Amino acid sequence: MSLYSTIDRFVLMPIGDKLMRRNISGAYKGLLKTEFCLEAELKELQNNKLKNLLRHCYTSVPYYRRVFDERHITPDDIKSREDLYKLPILTKKDVREHFDELISGDINKRKYLNGSTGGSTGTPMRFLEDISSWNILRGLNFRGWSWAGFNVGEKLFTLGGNSLVSKNHKVSPFSAKALYDRFIMRNLKRDCTDITDPALMLHYKAMMKFRPTAIRGYASSLFFLARYLEQNHLPVPKVKAVFTTGEKLHSEYRLKIESVFNAKVFDGYGAADGGVSAHECAIHDGLHIAEEQCIVEIADNAGNVLPDGETGNILTTDLSNYVFPFIRYKVGDLAYIKKELCSCGRKHRLLGDIIGREGRAIYNKQGRPFSSIVIDNMMFKDLDIHSSQTQRLYEKMERFQIRQDKFGDLTILIKPVDPSDSEASFGYVLDNFRSFFPDSRVVLKIVDDIPTLPSGKEDYCVSDYNPA
């Protein structure tokens, strides 16, 4: 660890925490202590956290008090993750319909953030994120990155959409968050909404000037960047690792990125709604589930837990979110848990192939690609994801799907929460898409249902268009 990294971790991070009223450094310190816990120790830690959370839910959260009473059970009837089947699955629809009931009665005594997600499933939803959960998820990133040899305080170049790179222009560059990113995270963030050749050149120049130690971003965005650098025979910075997140890491993406940057790719999976986090270690044999933070189950559509090795719905229980508890929450992705633990020595279970977040890029007729992970950004009024007004508009959609035909034309399907809403209610969506796809025919249709794919996946972006 360099001198700057040492100073950053033990001096600057705690100062940054005080400025932002967070405790990322404390969370990270605790996570390093449990990294190599024995399997029995991890289970005991997880079970104790689960018991405390369920007692809180029963006494303070109306939704869960009702669920327990309706099923004639108490928190004492659930002693481990094997007993969670006694509780129902929590869906995005449940969260929208019972939002107020899911808020803890002692919320005024707790710290929290407002969250909103559309993400990979095209199902909009707002939620509250407990600061404790927020801290741990950030600490888990630091721990996961350290498995690639990347230390806190080393330079990180990020190419991503709104989940990684905020486009809120109202935030001052001198805010605590901006200063934290610049001097403690040393994270140079670039918006990947535009990944045309001219934009990729600008990203490249910024990256070369910055000289990062590692690179992070959406898998498809980094693939496009790597391919552009290779096609134009451009030199690349020497980096320790490349971290991918936000969407499925296809094998061709991994191969191209590793070949161009001459560094290993370390994949990650996470969702603030549900508090799930998993990272790939140097063995690259699956993603280690952060079992100190969340319980992950794999279940069929009826909620029955599947044996390890079988693919099903990811259900997650956030063990740290007391403000707005997520218990057996259906994230919207499919995966399986590997039968064997990793040979690296860590005893956290491994997520296998994640089928969700599958979307590929779509193109306008000028050849400009758009990573499907940023498509949900176009569903907000004026592309402003931070405005509470536009978040409420976004939440009026129960589900959406973008279909691009072989001619490059687009159909936007929206299933509204209120069946009486017409196409006119979502005119801003048409305006947004037409601005990015000027030569494409773009239509919007209100539908009663959006069928899933044969795999069971809710694919929110489907394209048959080949711009070549």
C-alpha positions as CSV (number, residue, x, y, z in Angstrom):
1,M,0.0,0.0,0.0
2,S,1.4,3.4,-1.0
3,L,1.9,6.3,1.4
4,Y,-1.1,8.1,-0.1
5,S,-3.3,5.1,0.3
6,T,-2.3,4.7,3.9
7,I,-3.0,8.3,4.6
8,D,-6.2,8.1,2.7
9,R,-7.6,5.1,4.5
10,F,-6.6,6.1,8.1
11,V,-6.8,9.9,7.9
12,L,-8.7,11.3,4.9
13,M,-11.5,8.7,4.8
14,P,-12.5,9.3,8.5
15,I,-12.4,13.1,7.8
16,G,-14.6,12.6,4.7
17,D,-17.0,10.5,6.7
18,K,-17.5,13.4,9.2
19,L,-18.0,15.9,6.3
20,M,-20.7,13.7,4.7
21,R,-22.1,12.3,8.0
22,R,-21.3,8.8,6.9
23,N,-19.2,5.9,8.3
24,I,-17.7,4.2,5.2
25,S,-14.3,3.8,6.9
26,G,-15.9,2.1,9.9
27,A,-17.9,-0.2,7.7
28,Y,-14.8,-1.1,5.6
29,K,-12.8,-1.8,8.7
30,G,-15.4,-4.2,10.0
31,L,-15.7,-6.0,6.7
32,L,-12.0,-6.6,6.6
33,K,-12.3,-8.5,9.9
34,T,-15.0,-10.8,8.6
35,E,-13.4,-11.4,5.2
36,F,-11.9,-14.8,6.2
37,C,-14.4,-15.9,8.8
38,L,-15.1,-19.6,9.1
39,E,-18.4,-20.7,7.5
40,A,-19.9,-21.3,11.0
41,E,-18.9,-17.8,12.1
42,L,-20.4,-16.2,9.0
43,K,-23.7,-18.1,9.6
44,E,-23.8,-17.1,13.3
45,L,-23.2,-13.4,12.4
46,Q,-25.9,-13.6,9.7
47,N,-28.4,-15.3,11.9
48,N,-27.9,-12.8,14.7
49,K,-28.4,-9.9,12.3
50,L,-31.5,-11.6,10.9
51,K,-33.1,-12.1,14.3
52,N,-32.5,-8.5,15.3
53,L,-33.9,-7.2,12.0
54,L,-37.1,-9.4,12.3
55,R,-37.8,-8.3,15.8
56,H,-37.5,-4.7,14.7
57,C,-39.8,-5.3,11.7
58,Y,-42.4,-6.9,14.0
59,T,-42.4,-4.0,16.5
60,S,-41.9,-1.1,14.2
61,V,-42.9,-1.8,10.6
62,P,-46.7,-2.1,9.9
63,Y,-46.3,-4.2,6.7
64,Y,-44.3,-6.9,8.4
65,R,-46.3,-6.9,11.6
66,R,-49.4,-7.7,9.5
67,V,-47.5,-10.4,7.5
68,F,-46.4,-12.1,10.7
69,D,-49.8,-11.9,12.2
70,E,-51.6,-13.2,9.1
71,R,-49.3,-16.2,9.0
72,H,-49.6,-16.8,12.8
73,I,-45.9,-16.7,13.3
74,T,-43.5,-14.5,15.3
75,P,-39.9,-13.5,14.7
76,D,-38.8,-16.3,17.0
77,D,-40.0,-18.8,14.4
78,I,-37.3,-17.6,12.0
79,K,-33.9,-18.5,13.3
80,S,-31.9,-18.6,10.1
81,R,-32.1,-18.1,6.3
82,E,-33.5,-21.7,6.0
83,D,-36.6,-20.5,7.8
84,L,-37.2,-17.5,5.6
85,Y,-39.5,-19.5,3.4
86,K,-42.2,-18.9,6.0
87,L,-42.4,-15.3,4.8
88,P,-43.7,-14.2,1.4
89,I,-41.7,-12.8,-1.5
90,L,-41.5,-9.0,-1.6
91,T,-42.0,-7.7,-5.1
92,K,-41.5,-4.2,-6.7
93,K,-45.3,-4.1,-7.0
94,D,-45.6,-4.7,-3.2
95,V,-43.2,-1.9,-2.5
96,R,-45.1,0.5,-4.6
97,E,-48.5,-0.5,-3.2
98,H,-47.4,-0.6,0.5
99,F,-44.7,2.1,0.5
100,D,-45.9,3.9,3.6
101,E,-46.5,0.6,5.5
102,L,-42.9,-0.5,4.8
103,I,-41.4,2.6,6.5
104,S,-40.2,2.0,10.1
105,G,-42.2,3.8,12.8
106,D,-38.9,5.1,14.3
107,I,-37.7,6.7,11.1
108,N,-37.3,10.1,12.7
109,K,-34.5,8.6,14.9
110,R,-32.7,7.1,11.9
111,K,-30.6,8.4,9.0
112,Y,-31.6,7.5,5.4
113,L,-31.5,8.4,1.8
114,N,-34.2,8.5,-0.9
115,G,-33.6,5.9,-3.6
116,S,-35.2,5.2,-7.0
117,T,-34.6,2.3,-9.4
118,G,-35.7,1.2,-12.8
119,G,-32.5,-0.7,-13.5
120,S,-32.3,-3.9,-15.5
121,T,-35.9,-5.0,-15.3
122,G,-37.7,-1.9,-16.5
123,T,-39.8,-1.8,-13.3
124,P,-39.7,1.6,-11.7
125,M,-39.7,1.9,-7.9
126,R,-38.7,4.3,-5.2
127,F,-37.5,3.3,-1.7
128,L,-35.6,4.5,1.3
129,E,-32.0,3.4,2.0
130,D,-30.7,3.2,5.6
131,I,-27.4,5.0,6.0
132,S,-26.0,1.9,7.7
133,S,-26.7,-0.2,4.6
134,W,-25.4,2.6,2.3
135,N,-22.1,2.6,4.3
136,I,-21.6,-1.1,4.1
137,L,-22.3,-1.3,0.4
138,R,-19.6,1.3,-0.2
139,G,-17.2,-0.6,2.1
140,L,-17.9,-3.8,0.2
141,N,-16.8,-2.1,-3.0
142,F,-13.5,-1.2,-1.3
143,R,-13.1,-4.8,-0.1
144,G,-14.0,-6.3,-3.4
145,W,-11.6,-4.0,-5.3
146,S,-8.8,-4.9,-2.8
147,W,-9.0,-8.5,-4.1
148,A,-7.7,-7.2,-7.4
149,G,-4.8,-5.4,-5.6
150,F,-6.5,-2.0,-5.8
151,N,-6.2,0.1,-2.6
152,V,-8.2,2.9,-1.3
153,G,-6.8,6.2,-2.5
154,E,-5.4,4.9,-5.8
155,K,-6.8,6.5,-8.9
156,L,-10.0,5.1,-10.4
157,F,-11.5,6.0,-13.8
158,T,-15.2,5.4,-14.0
159,L,-17.3,5.2,-17.2
160,G,-20.9,4.6,-16.4
161,G,-24.5,5.8,-16.3
162,N,-26.6,7.3,-13.6
163,S,-26.0,4.5,-11.0
164,L,-22.3,5.3,-11.1
165,V,-22.0,8.8,-12.5
166,S,-24.5,11.4,-11.3
167,K,-25.7,13.9,-13.9
168,N,-27.2,16.2,-11.3
169,H,-25.7,19.6,-12.5
170,K,-27.2,21.3,-9.4
171,V,-24.6,19.7,-7.1
172,S,-21.8,22.0,-6.3
173,P,-18.3,20.8,-7.3
174,F,-17.3,21.9,-3.8
175,S,-19.9,19.8,-2.0
176,A,-18.8,17.2,0.5
177,K,-19.7,14.5,-2.0
178,A,-17.8,16.1,-4.8
179,L,-14.7,16.6,-2.7
180,Y,-14.9,13.1,-1.3
181,D,-14.9,11.7,-4.9
182,R,-12.1,13.9,-6.0
183,F,-9.6,13.7,-3.1
184,I,-10.5,10.5,-1.1
185,M,-11.9,8.2,-3.8
186,R,-9.7,9.9,-6.4
187,N,-12.5,8.8,-8.8
188,L,-12.7,10.5,-12.2
189,K,-16.3,9.9,-13.5
190,R,-17.4,10.1,-17.1
191,D,-20.9,9.7,-18.4
192,C,-21.3,6.8,-20.8
193,T,-24.6,8.0,-22.3
194,D,-22.6,9.1,-25.3
195,I,-20.3,6.4,-26.6
196,T,-19.9,7.6,-30.2
197,D,-16.3,7.7,-31.6
198,P,-15.9,11.4,-30.8
199,A,-17.1,10.9,-27.3
200,L,-14.9,7.8,-26.8
201,M,-11.9,9.9,-27.9
202,L,-12.8,12.5,-25.2
203,H,-13.1,9.7,-22.6
204,Y,-9.8,8.3,-23.7
205,K,-8.0,11.7,-23.5
206,A,-9.4,12.2,-20.0
207,M,-8.3,8.8,-19.0
208,M,-4.8,9.2,-20.3
209,K,-4.4,12.6,-18.6
210,F,-5.7,11.1,-15.3
211,R,-3.5,8.0,-15.5
212,P,-5.7,5.7,-13.3
213,T,-4.6,2.7,-11.3
214,A,-7.8,0.9,-12.2
215,I,-10.9,1.3,-14.5
216,R,-14.5,0.8,-13.6
217,G,-17.7,0.9,-15.5
218,Y,-20.6,-0.7,-17.2
219,A,-19.5,-3.9,-19.1
220,S,-20.7,-2.8,-22.5
221,S,-19.3,0.8,-22.2
222,L,-15.9,-0.5,-21.3
223,F,-16.2,-3.0,-24.2
224,F,-16.9,-0.2,-26.6
225,L,-14.0,1.8,-25.3
226,A,-11.6,-1.1,-25.5
227,R,-12.7,-1.9,-29.1
228,Y,-12.3,1.7,-30.1
229,L,-8.7,1.8,-28.6
230,E,-7.8,-1.4,-30.4
231,Q,-9.2,-0.2,-33.8
232,N,-7.4,3.1,-33.6
233,H,-4.1,1.5,-32.3
234,L,-4.1,3.8,-29.2
235,P,-1.8,3.3,-26.3
236,V,-3.5,2.5,-23.0
237,P,-2.6,3.3,-19.4
238,K,-1.1,0.6,-17.2
239,V,-3.8,-0.5,-14.8
240,K,-4.0,-3.2,-12.1
241,A,-7.6,-4.2,-12.9
242,V,-10.8,-3.4,-14.6
243,F,-14.0,-3.6,-12.6
244,T,-17.3,-4.2,-14.4
245,T,-20.8,-3.8,-12.9
246,G,-24.3,-2.8,-13.8
247,E,-25.1,-5.4,-16.5
248,K,-24.2,-8.9,-17.6
249,L,-20.5,-9.4,-18.4
250,H,-20.5,-11.4,-21.6
251,S,-17.5,-13.5,-22.4
252,E,-16.7,-11.5,-25.5
253,Y,-16.7,-8.3,-23.4
254,R,-14.3,-9.8,-20.8
255,L,-11.9,-11.1,-23.5
256,K,-11.8,-7.8,-25.4
257,I,-11.4,-5.7,-22.3
258,E,-8.6,-7.9,-20.8
259,S,-6.8,-8.1,-24.2
260,V,-6.8,-4.3,-24.8
261,F,-6.0,-3.2,-21.2
262,N,-3.7,-6.1,-20.5
263,A,-5.4,-6.5,-17.1
264,K,-7.9,-8.9,-15.5
265,V,-11.6,-8.0,-15.3
266,F,-13.2,-8.4,-11.9
267,D,-17.0,-8.5,-12.1
268,G,-19.4,-7.2,-9.5
269,Y,-23.1,-7.4,-8.8
270,G,-25.2,-5.2,-6.6
271,A,-28.5,-3.5,-6.0
272,A,-29.2,-0.8,-3.4
273,D,-32.8,-1.9,-3.3
274,G,-32.4,-5.1,-1.4
275,G,-28.8,-4.4,-0.2
276,V,-27.3,-7.2,-2.2
277,S,-23.6,-7.1,-3.1
278,A,-21.2,-9.7,-4.6
279,H,-17.7,-9.5,-6.0
280,E,-15.3,-11.6,-8.0
281,C,-12.0,-12.5,-6.5
282,A,-8.7,-13.4,-8.2
283,I,-9.8,-17.0,-8.8
284,H,-12.7,-15.8,-11.1
285,D,-14.9,-18.7,-10.2
286,G,-18.1,-16.8,-9.3
287,L,-19.1,-13.8,-7.2
288,H,-18.7,-13.9,-3.4
289,I,-22.0,-12.9,-1.8
290,A,-21.5,-10.4,1.0
291,E,-23.2,-12.5,3.6
292,E,-22.4,-10.1,6.4
293,Q,-24.7,-7.6,4.7
294,C,-27.4,-9.7,2.9
295,I,-29.0,-13.1,2.7
296,V,-29.4,-14.4,-0.8
297,E,-31.9,-17.1,-1.7
298,I,-32.6,-18.6,-5.2
299,A,-36.2,-19.4,-5.6
300,D,-38.8,-20.4,-8.2
301,N,-41.7,-18.2,-9.0
302,A,-43.8,-19.6,-6.2
303,G,-41.1,-18.7,-3.7
304,N,-39.8,-22.2,-3.1
305,V,-36.0,-22.2,-2.4
306,L,-34.1,-24.1,-5.1
307,P,-31.0,-26.3,-4.5
308,D,-27.6,-24.9,-5.1
309,G,-26.8,-25.2,-8.8
310,E,-30.3,-24.5,-10.0
311,T,-31.2,-21.2,-11.6
312,G,-34.0,-19.1,-10.3
313,N,-35.1,-15.7,-9.0
314,I,-32.6,-13.8,-6.8
315,L,-34.3,-13.0,-3.4
316,T,-32.3,-10.8,-1.1
317,T,-32.8,-9.7,2.5
318,D,-30.9,-6.6,3.5
319,L,-29.7,-7.1,7.1
320,S,-28.8,-3.4,7.6
321,N,-31.8,-1.5,6.3
322,Y,-34.0,-0.8,9.3
323,V,-35.6,2.3,7.8
324,F,-37.3,0.4,4.9
325,P,-36.7,-3.3,5.3
326,F,-36.3,-5.6,2.3
327,I,-37.0,-9.2,3.3
328,R,-37.0,-11.9,0.5
329,Y,-37.1,-9.1,-2.0
330,K,-37.3,-10.2,-5.7
331,V,-34.6,-8.1,-7.3
332,G,-35.6,-9.0,-10.9
333,D,-32.5,-11.0,-11.9
334,L,-31.9,-14.7,-12.3
335,A,-28.9,-16.6,-11.1
336,Y,-27.8,-19.7,-9.2
337,I,-25.6,-20.4,-6.2
338,K,-22.6,-22.6,-6.8
339,K,-22.4,-25.9,-5.0
340,E,-18.8,-25.5,-4.0
341,L,-17.0,-22.6,-2.1
342,C,-14.1,-20.8,-3.7
343,S,-10.6,-22.1,-3.4
344,C,-9.4,-18.7,-2.4
345,G,-10.2,-19.5,1.2
346,R,-13.2,-17.1,1.7
347,K,-16.3,-18.9,3.0
348,H,-18.9,-16.7,1.4
349,R,-21.2,-18.5,-1.0
350,L,-20.7,-17.9,-4.7
351,L,-23.2,-16.5,-7.2
352,G,-22.9,-18.2,-10.6
353,D,-24.0,-16.9,-13.9
354,I,-26.3,-13.9,-13.5
355,I,-28.9,-14.1,-16.3
356,G,-30.5,-10.7,-15.5
357,R,-29.1,-7.4,-16.7
358,E,-28.7,-9.1,-20.1
359,G,-29.4,-6.1,-22.4
360,R,-27.1,-5.3,-25.2
361,A,-26.5,-2.0,-26.9
362,I,-29.0,-0.4,-29.3
363,Y,-28.0,2.0,-32.1
364,N,-29.5,5.0,-33.7
365,K,-29.3,5.3,-37.5
366,Q,-26.3,7.5,-37.3
367,G,-24.5,4.5,-35.8
368,R,-24.4,5.9,-32.3
369,P,-24.6,3.1,-29.7
370,F,-26.4,3.3,-26.4
371,S,-25.7,0.8,-23.6
372,S,-29.0,-0.7,-22.6
373,I,-28.2,-0.1,-19.0
374,V,-28.7,3.7,-19.5
375,I,-32.0,3.3,-21.4
376,D,-34.0,3.8,-18.2
377,N,-32.4,7.3,-18.0
378,M,-34.4,8.2,-21.1
379,M,-37.6,7.3,-19.3
380,F,-37.3,10.4,-17.0
381,K,-38.7,13.8,-17.9
382,D,-35.9,16.0,-19.3
383,L,-33.6,13.1,-18.5
384,D,-33.5,14.4,-14.9
385,I,-33.3,11.3,-12.6
386,H,-32.7,13.4,-9.4
387,S,-35.9,15.5,-9.5
388,S,-38.6,14.1,-7.1
389,Q,-41.2,15.3,-9.6
390,T,-39.8,13.2,-12.4
391,Q,-39.2,10.2,-10.1
392,R,-43.0,10.3,-9.4
393,L,-43.7,10.4,-13.1
394,Y,-41.3,7.5,-13.6
395,E,-43.0,5.5,-10.9
396,K,-46.3,5.8,-12.8
397,M,-44.9,3.0,-15.0
398,E,-45.4,-0.5,-13.6
399,R,-43.1,-1.9,-16.4
400,F,-41.6,-0.8,-19.7
401,Q,-39.8,-2.4,-22.6
402,I,-38.0,-0.9,-25.6
403,R,-38.1,-2.9,-28.8
404,Q,-36.0,-2.0,-31.8
405,D,-36.8,-3.7,-35.1
406,K,-34.4,-4.7,-37.9
407,F,-34.9,-1.3,-39.6
408,G,-33.8,0.6,-36.4
409,D,-37.3,1.8,-35.5
410,L,-38.4,1.8,-31.9
411,T,-41.5,0.8,-30.1
412,I,-41.8,1.8,-26.4
413,L,-44.2,-0.4,-24.5
414,I,-45.5,0.9,-21.1
415,K,-47.7,-0.9,-18.7
416,P,-48.9,2.0,-16.4
417,V,-49.8,1.6,-12.8
418,D,-53.1,3.4,-13.5
419,P,-54.8,1.7,-16.5
420,S,-56.6,5.0,-17.3
421,D,-53.3,6.7,-18.1
422,S,-52.9,7.3,-21.9
423,E,-50.0,7.7,-24.2
424,A,-50.2,11.4,-23.7
425,S,-49.3,10.9,-20.0
426,F,-45.9,9.8,-21.2
427,G,-45.2,12.2,-24.0
428,Y,-41.9,13.3,-22.4
429,V,-40.6,9.7,-23.0
430,L,-41.2,10.1,-26.7
431,D,-39.5,13.5,-26.7
432,N,-36.4,12.0,-25.0
433,F,-36.1,9.0,-27.4
434,R,-36.8,11.0,-30.5
435,S,-33.9,13.4,-29.5
436,F,-31.5,10.4,-29.4
437,F,-33.0,8.6,-32.4
438,P,-33.7,11.4,-34.8
439,D,-34.1,9.3,-38.0
440,S,-36.0,6.4,-36.4
441,R,-39.7,6.0,-36.2
442,V,-40.5,6.1,-32.5
443,V,-43.9,5.1,-31.2
444,L,-45.2,4.6,-27.7
445,K,-47.9,2.1,-26.8
446,I,-49.9,1.5,-23.6
447,V,-50.2,-2.2,-23.0
448,D,-51.9,-4.4,-20.4
449,D,-49.0,-6.7,-20.0
450,I,-45.4,-7.2,-21.1
451,P,-44.5,-10.9,-21.4
452,T,-41.3,-12.2,-20.1
453,L,-38.8,-14.2,-22.3
454,P,-38.9,-18.0,-22.4
455,S,-36.1,-18.0,-19.8
456,G,-38.4,-16.1,-17.4
457,K,-36.3,-13.0,-17.6
458,E,-37.9,-9.6,-17.8
459,D,-35.9,-8.2,-20.7
460,Y,-36.5,-4.4,-20.9
461,C,-34.5,-3.9,-24.1
462,V,-34.8,-6.0,-27.2
463,S,-33.1,-5.2,-30.5
464,D,-33.0,-6.9,-33.9
465,Y,-31.2,-3.9,-35.5
466,N,-27.7,-4.4,-37.0
467,P,-26.1,-1.0,-37.9
468,A,-23.3,-2.6,-39.9
